[in-house]
Amino acid sequence: MSADRPFQVLAIDGGGVRGIFTAALLAGLEEDLGRPVGDLFDLVVGTSTGGIIALGLGAGLAPAEILDFYVSEKDRIFPNRLGWRQLRHPFAAKYGPERLETAVRRVFGDKLLGESRVPLVIPSYNLGENDVYLFKTPHHDRLRRDHKVPMWQVAMATTAAPTFFPAFRLPGDHVRLVDGGVWANNPAMVGVTEAVSMFGCSLENIRLLSVGTTMNMRTRRTQLDNAGLLRWISSPTVVDVLLSGQSAGAFAQVQHLIGPDNARRLNPPAPDELSALDTCHAHDLIAKAAHHSRIFSPEFTRVFGSHVPDPYVPLHGPNAQEGAHADR
């Protein structure tokens, strides 16, 4: 990349089926701008459901198409008509992986991570080694392995949310991977780190858009101040606190590093009925996204809309160009 040019990063949070909000928001911004959102960013980073959206952009899907995928597949991926899965949840993963795998295989087909149109970083977590695991497109010479992984496998790994889905074993390597949200549900800091370490970008040139999946407005009752293990674990509070705390911390660090004027975040509050990871009112989430994209659209156009990224040339894989290594 050119050292003196802005470098734009899109960071997309995890949040289960609430990815409907994110996809609808991006679709609204794209419609107003009249230009594909994926063409505005030098790097896209996405965790869990945000990873699916990031992969979709990399595969050349429009946000409106990704939104259609979510709306049409959500009830098949998260079936719970009789409510019996609530009884299973305390003892085993709430859902089997088969329906999710069928859905992501359908949308991504045989496309490999190395065929992405835009540089991607997709966080996961190696459960066997207790270590972070980042899937990366071949945008640096030393990134020689992940480009061979099918996109659907990356999607399965980054969305394997503990207690909701079983861990995903990467075929061939048998690595046990779970949802990247356990350490980077808001991957904004991952994006800044990648921009500096792999693209050689200076902090003052980074402009970042961080998009959440809405945050719940649940009150933290004072009984939690001295609560024990059972009370914390028996409610969704502990998950909410961990995800909200990690997200707020990540974005605050990004603002400190690149400056508040260069970092924007959209993550509006939402009521409890819109905050579950596996159930939602799709039309209400779409309506909320329409409202907030309408308000943010002028600023989005002003800050991000005129940027033209340097051409992305994969250094390995099926789309690598001969001689590309010499330019890095």
N, C-alpha and C positions, 0 to 999 in steps of 0.2 A: 504494500500500500504506500501511497505518497505520505511522507512523514509530516507535512504541514497541512494536511487536509483533515476535516472533521471525520470522525469514525463513529458511526451510529450503531447502537446496540438495542435490540428488542429483547426484553427479559419477561418471560411469561410464567406466572405462578402455577403451582398445583392447586387442586381443589375439586377433584372428582367430576361429577356431572355438571358442576357449576362452570365448567369450561364453556357451556352454552353462552354464558354472559360474555366471556372473553372473545369467543368467535364472533358473536353478534356485534360487539363493540368494534372489533377490527373491520368487520364487514361494513358497518356504518361509516367509519373513517375512510375506508377505501372508496366507497361510493361517492362521498363528498369530494375527495381529492381527484378522482378520475384516473388513478394510477395504482397499480398493484402495491399493496402494503409491503410485500416481501421484497420489492425492488428498492425500498428506501433504506435498507439496513445492511451494514457490512457484516453483521453477526447476529444470529438469533439463538437465544438460549431458552430452553423450556424444560420444566420439571413436571413429571407425572402427567396430568391432563394437559399442562402447558407443553410438555414434550410431544404429545400427539399433535397439538396445534403447530408447534415448530416444525415437526416432521412433515405435516401437511403443506406448510408454506414451502419447505424444501422440495417437496414432491411436485410443486407447481399448482397446488390447489388454491383456489380463491377462498378467503375467509367465509364467504357465503356457502361454499360447498362444504367446508368443514363444519359449519353450523348445521347444515342439512344432515350430515353424518351423525352428529350428536343427537339431534332431535329424533331421527329415525331409529337409532340403535340403542338409546338409553334404556328402554324398557326390556330389551332383549339381554343387554349386558347385566342389568341389575334386576332380575326377576324376583318378585316377592309378593305374589298375589295373595297368598293366604297368611302371610306374616310369619311363616314357620322359620324363616332364616334368623329371626331375632332369637329363637330358642337355640339355634346352632351356634350363633356368634360367640358366646362365652367360651366355647370349647374348640372351635375350629374356624378356619377362614370362612367368612360369611358367604362368599361366592366362589364357585369353581372358575377356573381360567378359560374354559372351553369357549364360552360365548364371546368373551372379550377377544380371544385369539381369532375366532372366526371373523369378527368385525374388523379388526386391524389388518388381517390378511386380505379382506375384501377391498379395503380402501387403498392399501399400499401395494398389493400384489407382490411381485418379485423384485421390486425396486430396492436397490442397495443404498446404504447410508452414503456411500461414495458417489452416488448419482444425484445428490441434493444440488439444487440450483444456487443455494446460498450456504455459507459456512454455518455449521450448527455445533452446539455443545448441549448434550442431554445428560443431566445428572442421574445416577443410580447409586446404589450402595451395595458393596460386597459383604454379604452377611457372614460368609465363611472366614474372611480375613479381617473383618471389622475395619474396613477401609472404604474411602470414597471410590466411586467408579464413574468415570466420565466418558461417554461415547462422543467421539469427535470426528467430524469430516476431515479429509486429508488437506487441511489448509496450512500445514507446516510440514517440512520435509520429514520430521521424525514420526509423524502420525501415519504409520504404515499398516495398521491392523484393522481398525474399526470400519474402514471403508468397505470391507468385505461382508459386513453384517447386514442382513436384510432389515429394512426399516421396521417391519412388523415386530421383529425380535427386540429391537431397541424400544419400541412402544410398550411391549409386554414388560420389559425390565424396569422402565422408569415408572410404570403405573402399578407395580405389584405392592400395593399398600398393605402393610402388616395389619392383620385381623380381617381385612376385606378380601384380599386375594393371597394365594400361596406365593412363596418365592418363585422366581423364574430362573430355571437353570439354562444358561446359555449353551445351546447345542454345540457339541464338539469339545468345548473347554469345560463344561459342567460347572461353571462358576455360578454360585447362588446369589442372585441379585434381587433386591427389593427396591421399593419406591424411593427415588431421590429426595422426596420430601422429608425423609427422616433427618436430613442435614441441610438441604438447600431448597425448601419449598418455595422461597423467593430466590431465584437464581441471579439476581442483579449483580451481586458481588462476584459470582462466577464469571459473568460476562465481562466485567471490568478487568478481572485478573487475566482472562484469556486475551483481551485486547492488548494488554501491556506485555504479557509474557510470550505470546505466540505471534502477534501481529506487529510487535515493536511500536505500539502506539503510545504517545505521551498522554498523561492524564488530562492535561488541559484541552486536548482535542476530542475527548470522548463525550458523546451526547447519548444519554440512555433514557429509554422509555420502559418503565416497569408497569406491567398490567397484572392486576390480581383477579380473583374470581368472586369478589365481594367479601366483606368481613361481617361476621354476625354481631348483633347488638346485645348478646346475652349478658346479663348482669352477673358479676362475680360476687356471690353472696358472702357475707362476713363469716358464715360458718366454715368457709374454706380456710380462714386464717389459721385455724388450729386443727384442720381436718387430718385424719389418718389415711392410710393406704386405701382402705375400702371405699371411702367417700370420694376420693380423687379418681380412682380407677372406675368406679361404677357409674360415672357420668362422663359426658363428652368434654367436660371442662378441661381436663388435663391435656387432651389433644388440642383444643382450641388455644390454650395458653402457650403450649410449646410452638405451635405453628405461627401464632400471632407474634410471639416474642422473637422467634427467628426471623420472621419477615421484617418486623420493624427494625431489628438490629442490622440486618443486611442492607436495607435501604439507607439507614442513617450512616453507615460506613461509606456507602457509595457517595452520598452527598458530601461527606468530609473529604473524600479523595478527589472528586471531579468538580465539586462546587454545586451548590443548590440550584444555580441557574442552568446547569447542564443536565440535571436529573429530574424527570417527571414521573409521577406515579399515579395511576388510576386504580382505586380499590374502594369503591363506595360501600357504606354500611348497608346491610340487608336484614330483614327480620328472620327469626328462627326458621320459619317455614321455607326459606330459600337457602338455608345454610348447611343442609345435610350434604354429605359427600356422594350419596348414592340415590337420593330422591330429590325431586325438585318440581316446581311449576315452571315449565319451559317458557310459556308465554309471559309470565311475570319477569323472568330473567331477561328475556329478549326486550321487553318493554323498558326495563331498567337500563339495559345497554343502549337502547335508542336514545333515552334521555341524556345519559352521560356522554355518549359520542357526539350528540348535537351540541352540547355545551363546550366540549373539549376540541371540537373540530377546527375552529379558527386558530387556536394555539398550536395544535398538532401540525397544521399546514404551515404556520409561520416558523416553527422550530425545526420540524423534521421533513416537511414536504418537498423542499427543493433539492434535497441531497441526491447526488448520483454516485453510488459506491464505485470504487475501482472494480474492474471485472474480476470475478472469482474464477481462478484457474486451479482446479484440484491438482495436487502434486502426485497422487497415486490413484489407482483405480481405473475404471472403464472410460472416464472422461478426462483423464490426465493428458496434458498436451506435451509433446516432445520438446525438451529444452526448457520446460517451466522451472526446473530446479535451479537453473543458472540465474533466474531472476530473484531468487530468495536469498 
